[in-house]
Amino acid sequence: MKKIILVLIITISISTAISAATIQEKLAENGFAVADKTVPSINFKLENIEGIEEELTDYRGKVVFLNFWATWCGPCRYEMPSMEKLYKEFKDDGLAILAINLGETAPDVREFMEKYKLSFPALLDTDRSVSLKYGVRSIPTTYLIGRDGNILGMAVGAREWDSNAIKQLFREILE
């Protein structure tokens, strides 16, 4: 009996390690930069477009899609509708999208969100302090943060966030 339990524990450990490596590999295959070691996310507090303060740690236990953007950014406008589709498909499975706007006013960002029919939260980084902490040099830049608060990967540039490959990747991450 002890041998069976030991074999089961070893099998589960190996299976978990393979799954983790596979997700990291799939992130890299889908254009994400992936760290060699565990990198914790940097907590922040920002107001949303309704003036309510939100903190990154409020989303612990969810996979957070942290997207830095601006309304004047063409590639940002391009990817936002596919982000909305991804959000609608996976929000009930534990995906949270936080769209961090760089330096614009709440009325401008609200107008943009309404125009594109975006339902995920938009936060205002008016002084760009959060984007500076995350090392954002160009937009859009997206960080994926695991349920444990550690950064899974980072992608620079617009993406088709509702492609079949990306949706399969999110299914695996959210399991």
Buried (B, 14 or more C-beta within 10 A) or exposed (E): EEEEEEEEEEEEEEEEEEEEEEBBEBBEEBBBEBEEEEBEBBEBEBBBBEEEEBEBEBBBEBBBBBBBBBBEBEBBBEBBBBBBEBBEBBBEEBBBBBBBBBEBEBEBBBEBBEEEEBEBBBBBBBEEEBBEEBEBEEBBBBBBBBBEBEBBBBBBEBBBBBEEEBBEBBEEBBE
